[in-house]
Amino acid sequence: MGSIERSAALLLFILERELQMISTMDSSFPYAIYTQRVRSGEIYVERVQGDSALLHITKLQDQDAGEYECHTPTTDERYFGSYSAKMNLSVIPDTLSATMTPQALTLVEGDPLELTCEVSKSTAQHTHLSVAWYHLQGAEDPQATVILSLSKDFVLTPGSSYMQRFLSDVRLDKVGDTTYKLSIGKVQPSDQGQVYCEAVEWIQDPGGSWKDITRKQTEKTLLTVRSQDRDFQANIAAVESSLAEGKPLQVNCSVKAQNTQNRWFQVVWLFKGVEIARIDPHGVLALKKEYEERAASGQLQVVKKSNEMCILKVYQVGLKDKGTYSCEVSEMEKASAGFSIIQSKMSSGIDVNMKPIESQMQVSVLSSERQIVEGDTLILHCEVSGATRPLSVNWWHLQKSGDQLEHIVGMERDGMLRLGPSYQERSANRDLRLEKINSTTFTLAIYNTSATNDGGCYKCEVTEWSMDRSWKQAQETSVAISPLSLDLRAMLISRTANVKFTQDFELFCQVSVPYLITSVPISVTWQFQPILGTSGYQKLIKIMPSGTIEWGAAQPHFQRKTRVTQAASSSQLLIHSATEQDAGRYRCEVEVWRRSSQQAQHPAMAAAASVKSNVVEIKVNPPESKLRVNTEDRSLEISGSTDTEIECNVISLTQRDSQLAITWYFLPPSPADAAPLQIVRTNYSNILDYGTEFSSAMQKSKFHSERVSSNLFWLRILSVNHGDRGRYYCLVEEWLWSADRGWYNLGKKESGKTMLEFKVSENKLHVEKTNRSITATGNEDVTLSCLLQGPSQPASLFSAIWFHGLEHSGMKTLVKVHTSGMVEYAEEEMVERLHFRRTSSGDFSLTLRSVEPGDTGVYCCQVQEWHQDSGGAWVQWASDLSGYTRLTALPPESTISSRVCSSPSLLHFILIYPLILFLGLTAAVLYLYVKNRQAHKESIYQRKGKELWVDFKGAGDLEPTYSDHNNVEEEMKNLKEE
């Protein structure tokens, strides 16, 4: 095998046409289309190693696309073959563009520089761009220096010469899609030369590595940098160097230099050769302690107006500001550890002269009120004239001659208040205020003044302040405060002292003071002392200055009938519908409160002054009753079972709105001194109340109280019968309304008596007239006879009424049998005991079951005969009374069984004691039986053989008895069997 170093020939196949391009062993190998490009070096072969070579086409053209073959012919003597390899080459169009307008720039050292490069591409394949800025020191400089580059991966990398400046002075920015801007903040002489931009387009091959496929350079910009003059001057000047004390002072320190905007300066202010202020290159101010305090209070200011000008301002100069001012300017260089001084220049000194001034201040004190009453607001004005500088004020109080001045309050120049020790609490209660009305007027206001503490001499002390000097002026004024109790009086008057019952009356409380009453709050308390009852005065009502009303708890009835009105100097108490409770002594108490105080809103706090009025006694005369009732006696004779009315006529009343209560009474015919029985009462609210004797349903349906008119009343009696005989009258009560008592009885009157007689019908009806006497024992039944005698008409109907009463007294209805046979009982408890035994149509006998002692009395019946008239209505035709049956009911006879049954203790003894005795005897017998058997068993078991048994037959002799062994065993056997 031959040497591994072989010649190579490259062939290009385009459309299956073979084109010879270049060969390493034959210079005539290229075709004519490549000959010139090969000779110019545009196409050449680079031998990397003996067996490796690279084909270079420095300027690829579109026609270079195709299939390339690298052919290596053999160099051996013997043929071992020729070797070749092929590959395809695709030519991408070059669309990369990098442009920059060529220009020649001349800059001064420290000036900024900005250059822009437009880079664009339109390649269809995915490619990346990298952009770099280059600097050529001169035309003969073969190697360009990288300023700043942006790689295809967007990594920004500075060149080695610009590494230090990259962090602060040099930057590359992409503006938009195609513009790349190079910025140099401050050019340096080393930046002089040519600056251009280069763009490279990169593509990624199938192996993953990136390959630059084209690069473009822009035109070059010629940059000339001239060195600047580093020298500068520091100058100082004052707006006005000779000025009056208190005027503003302005001193300017200026720097005269080139390119100041790109240089750093520090300024130090000196006064009389001593540093007072310093401004560093960043504008940070540092003041000495004294001047720092003046700057904090707004008296001094040091500002950096520009990089060439710093200003010192003193707004109000004082004598201490007189002297020489100067400034020192130092140029600074920025280093990694901060700033360092390059050079310093001191300005010349400037003398500032001061003209002392004198104060023209005048002080006067004025009061807003001529007359001040306790509780008023004391307002004092301290007016200052002729002052041109800041003022402070202090108020002092001297209560009386010889006392020490007491500090009230002060106001500093900045408006801050400073309270005296004795007035801190009053300020907290908002009773003290110091206000600066304008630049020359200070007003002191003291609220809720006290006559004992706030009178005296007030002193206003004003201080006018300059920078280091001050002037004081003071003025005094005397203040007299009148106490609220001075000549405070209250007078109570009334139009009438004697008041009629239910009449309205009013009282007036007049207040008199030497000052204007409307200027102070007052409260009025009305007090009352009843004629009967407690001895002291009681609070009726109190009206606070705010209008709040407080009622007293002792006399609550006044709240329903009292009206109070209050004016500035008077109070009126109006009481409606006077009664006996309103009679007594009245007075008013006036309390005066301090104006501007909150005490008037709090009743628990004491008033400043108070006074009680004179006493006025009110007498209430009760009304005289004018009630009159018709007292004429009358007589009515009623026949049959008709209805009747008993009249009660009221002739006059005390008042038109009086209400009446009517009570009807009944006097039986006998005895003459019989007590009246209440039939029915109608009170003033028209509520009915029947008496005990007339409370049954029968009586309620028979007697009715009616009001025919405002003054006429009836007692209507339905179906008058024999038992209704007697005298009737009414009792009239007059009731009036009182606000505190409600309804009360003013008086009452009895009417005349109306005698009601029952006239037996003249028609013939005969009832048995036999009088009987019956004596019955308790629990027996008694039959009372009532029989018709003689014939009766077949078309007649009969009704009967049984009466019961005691001898010499009126009769009351017991039971009634209607024509229909319905029985109506006067008392419900008698239903079970009364029974009619009608063996015939003319028999109205009454059976009284289980007679009781209370059934004793006189019984009779009234039989009524009814006929039907032509209109078909049933009317009473005849009536007759039976004879009287006198019933005497005796207590029931007493028997052993009844006595036992009537005595629970005896009944229990008879039933329970024998049972207890029987149970005790049974228990004793059982006990003796068991005891005897037990003793018998024990005696048998104790026998062994023959034993001696002793039988005691009495308390005397003993007789021994012997028993053999057999007998014992026999007895034992018998015992076991048992």
HELIX and SHEET records of a PDB file:
HELIX    1   1 ALA A   32  ARG A   39  1                                   8    
HELIX    2   2 ASP A   62  ASP A   64  5                                   3    
HELIX    3   3 SER A  160  TYR A  162  5                                   3    
HELIX    4   4 MET A  163  PHE A  166  1                                   4    
HELIX    5   5 PRO A  189  ASP A  191  5                                   3    
HELIX    6   6 THR A  260  ASN A  262  5                                   3    
HELIX    7   7 LYS A  289  ALA A  296  1                                   8    
HELIX    8   8 LEU A  319  ASP A  321  5                                   3    
HELIX    9   9 PRO A  421  TYR A  423  5                                   3    
HELIX   10  10 GLN A  424  ALA A  428  1                                   5    
HELIX   11  11 ILE A  517  SER A  519  5                                   3    
HELIX   12  12 PRO A  556  ARG A  560  5                                   5    
HELIX   13  13 GLU A  580  ASP A  582  5                                   3    
HELIX   14  14 GLN A  598  GLN A  601  5                                   4    
HELIX   15  15 THR A  692  PHE A  694  5                                   3    
HELIX   16  16 ALA A  697  LYS A  702  1                                   6    
HELIX   17  17 HIS A  722  ASP A  724  5                                   3    
HELIX   18  18 GLU A  828  MET A  830  5                                   3    
HELIX   19  19 PRO A  853  ASP A  855  5                                   3    
HELIX   20  20 ILE A  896  SER A  902  1                                   7    
HELIX   21  21 PRO A  904  TYR A  941  1                                  38    
HELIX   22  22 HIS A  965  GLU A  977  1                                  13    
SHEET    1   A 4 ARG A  17  SER A  23  0                                        
SHEET    2   A 4 ALA A   9  ILE A  14 -1                                        
SHEET    3   A 4 GLY A  66  THR A  72 -1                                        
SHEET    4   A 4 TYR A  83  LEU A  89 -1                                        
SHEET    1   B 2 ILE A  43  GLN A  49  0                                        
SHEET    2   B 2 SER A  52  ILE A  57 -1                                        
SHEET    1   C 4 SER A  97  THR A  99  0                                        
SHEET    2   C 4 LEU A 113  SER A 120 -1                                        
SHEET    3   C 4 THR A 179  ILE A 184 -1                                        
SHEET    4   C 4 VAL A 170  VAL A 175 -1                                        
SHEET    1   D 6 ALA A 104  VAL A 108  0                                        
SHEET    2   D 6 THR A 221  ARG A 226  1                                        
SHEET    3   D 6 GLY A 193  GLN A 204 -1                                        
SHEET    4   D 6 THR A 127  LEU A 136 -1                                        
SHEET    5   D 6 THR A 145  LEU A 150 -1                                        
SHEET    6   D 6 LEU A 156  PRO A 158 -1                                        
SHEET    1   E 4 ALA A 104  VAL A 108  0                                        
SHEET    2   E 4 THR A 221  ARG A 226  1                                        
SHEET    3   E 4 GLY A 193  GLN A 204 -1                                        
SHEET    4   E 4 TRP A 210  GLN A 217 -1                                        
SHEET    1   F 4 PHE A 232  ALA A 238  0                                        
SHEET    2   F 4 LEU A 249  ALA A 257 -1                                        
SHEET    3   F 4 MET A 309  VAL A 314 -1                                        
SHEET    4   F 4 LEU A 300  LYS A 304 -1                                        
SHEET    1   G 6 SER A 242  ALA A 244  0                                        
SHEET    2   G 6 ILE A 350  LYS A 355  1                                        
SHEET    3   G 6 GLY A 323  ALA A 335 -1                                        
SHEET    4   G 6 TRP A 264  PHE A 271 -1                                        
SHEET    5   G 6 VAL A 274  ILE A 279 -1                                        
SHEET    6   G 6 LEU A 285  LEU A 287 -1                                        
SHEET    1   H 4 SER A 242  ALA A 244  0                                        
SHEET    2   H 4 ILE A 350  LYS A 355  1                                        
SHEET    3   H 4 GLY A 323  ALA A 335 -1                                        
SHEET    4   H 4 GLY A 338  MET A 346 -1                                        
SHEET    1   I 4 GLN A 362  SER A 367  0                                        
SHEET    2   I 4 LEU A 378  SER A 385 -1                                        
SHEET    3   I 4 THR A 441  ILE A 446 -1                                        
SHEET    4   I 4 LEU A 432  ASN A 438 -1                                        
SHEET    1   J 2 ILE A 372  VAL A 373  0                                        
SHEET    2   J 2 ILE A 481  SER A 482  1                                        
SHEET    1   K 5 LEU A 417  LEU A 419  0                                        
SHEET    2   K 5 GLU A 406  MET A 411 -1                                        
SHEET    3   K 5 LEU A 391  LEU A 398 -1                                        
SHEET    4   K 5 GLY A 456  TRP A 465 -1                                        
SHEET    5   K 5 SER A 470  VAL A 479 -1                                        
SHEET    1   L 4 ARG A 489  SER A 494  0                                        
SHEET    2   L 4 PHE A 505  SER A 512 -1                                        
SHEET    3   L 4 SER A 570  ILE A 575 -1                                        
SHEET    4   L 4 THR A 562  GLN A 566 -1                                        
SHEET    1   M 6 ASN A 498  LYS A 500  0                                        
SHEET    2   M 6 VAL A 616  ASN A 621  1                                        
SHEET    3   M 6 GLY A 584  VAL A 592 -1                                        
SHEET    4   M 6 ILE A 522  PRO A 530 -1                                        
SHEET    5   M 6 GLN A 538  ILE A 543 -1                                        
SHEET    6   M 6 ILE A 549  TRP A 551 -1                                        
SHEET    1   N 4 ASN A 498  LYS A 500  0                                        
SHEET    2   N 4 VAL A 616  ASN A 621  1                                        
SHEET    3   N 4 GLY A 584  VAL A 592 -1                                        
SHEET    4   N 4 ALA A 609  LYS A 612 -1                                        
SHEET    1   O 4 ARG A 628  VAL A 629  0                                        
SHEET    2   O 4 THR A 644  SER A 652 -1                                        
SHEET    3   O 4 LEU A 712  ILE A 717 -1                                        
SHEET    4   O 4 PHE A 703  ARG A 707 -1                                        
SHEET    1   P 6 ARG A 634  SER A 639  0                                        
SHEET    2   P 6 THR A 754  LYS A 759  1                                        
SHEET    3   P 6 GLY A 726  SER A 738 -1                                        
SHEET    4   P 6 GLN A 659  LEU A 667 -1                                        
SHEET    5   P 6 LEU A 677  THR A 682 -1                                        
SHEET    6   P 6 LEU A 688  TYR A 690 -1                                        
SHEET    1   Q 4 ARG A 634  SER A 639  0                                        
SHEET    2   Q 4 THR A 754  LYS A 759  1                                        
SHEET    3   Q 4 GLY A 726  SER A 738 -1                                        
SHEET    4   Q 4 GLY A 742  GLU A 750 -1                                        
SHEET    1   R 2 HIS A 766  VAL A 767  0                                        
SHEET    2   R 2 LEU A 788  GLN A 789 -1                                        
SHEET    1   S 6 ARG A 772  THR A 777  0                                        
SHEET    2   S 6 THR A 885  LEU A 890  1                                        
SHEET    3   S 6 GLY A 857  GLN A 868 -1                                        
SHEET    4   S 6 LEU A 797  GLY A 805 -1                                        
SHEET    5   S 6 LYS A 812  VAL A 817 -1                                        
SHEET    6   S 6 VAL A 823  TYR A 825 -1                                        
SHEET    1   T 4 ARG A 772  THR A 777  0                                        
SHEET    2   T 4 THR A 885  LEU A 890  1                                        
SHEET    3   T 4 GLY A 857  GLN A 868 -1                                        
SHEET    4   T 4 TRP A 874  LEU A 881 -1                                        
SHEET    1   U 3 VAL A 782  LEU A 784  0                                        
SHEET    2   U 3 SER A 845  LEU A 848 -1                                        
SHEET    3   U 3 LEU A 834  ARG A 837 -1                                        
SHEET    1   V 2 GLU A 947  ASP A 951  0                                        
SHEET    2   V 2 GLU A 959  SER A 963 -1                                        
END                                                                             
